[in-house]
């Protein structure tokens, strides 16, 4: 039993064969997923998919890359959607200094507003962080984000940065990059990450794990992530499946 905590089944790459992709995931033992919506196009599709499948849930947020397109009515929209019975978190939200599409100050403003909304609605948050770790952590601290907790989605930082996130009541979610042969630092993170704060994900259709690197990712491939972590921690695959699923159910408040 596996839980893919971050997947974009709402992406255009799955428009032609979404049901088949979901069926392959179920056959691989991935029986729960969270579809993450992050803009005007992907959020309604995330909700729609979650409504269609009993074991699939949704998260809704505003991506930092699209912060330049954010309007105040979007926050009201997110607030309304956060009450939906299948919406289990707010996000993905955060900072992205890699793609130069939204000014940093606008990204920060949209990020802070979503954290405050999450606290108001008592929802955990899902963090997107690319090349902005120190600023992300500083904002989470300043906004008391530990009161709701969250996930460091597709964590790519160091062991030291992981410790900072753990102190903020955050879970560490590992995806396909942990399987890459050159990901030495990330493999060290996997080795020492506390079992009670560990989650797994695909971020499909992006970041496919080895041996499918460079191809379209899909939720069935989260098995490769779990197997890699089990190997690094010198544990049984079934143990990692059980522990990470238990953690995800607890984090998202799913009975």
Secondary structure, DSSP 4 states (H G I P E B T S, - for coil): -EEEEEE-TTSGGGTTTHHHHHHHHHHTTEEEEEEEE-SHHHHHHHHHHHHH-TTEEEEE---GGGGGG--HHHHHHHHHHTTSTTEEEEEEEEEESSSTTS-HHHHHHHHHHHHHHHHHHT--EEEEEES-HHHHHHHHHHTTGGGT-EEETT--S-HHHHHHHHHTTEEEEE-GGGGSTT-HHHHHHHHHS-GGGEEE---TTSSPPTTSTTS---GGGHHHHHHHHHHHTT--HHHHHHHHHHHHHHHHT--
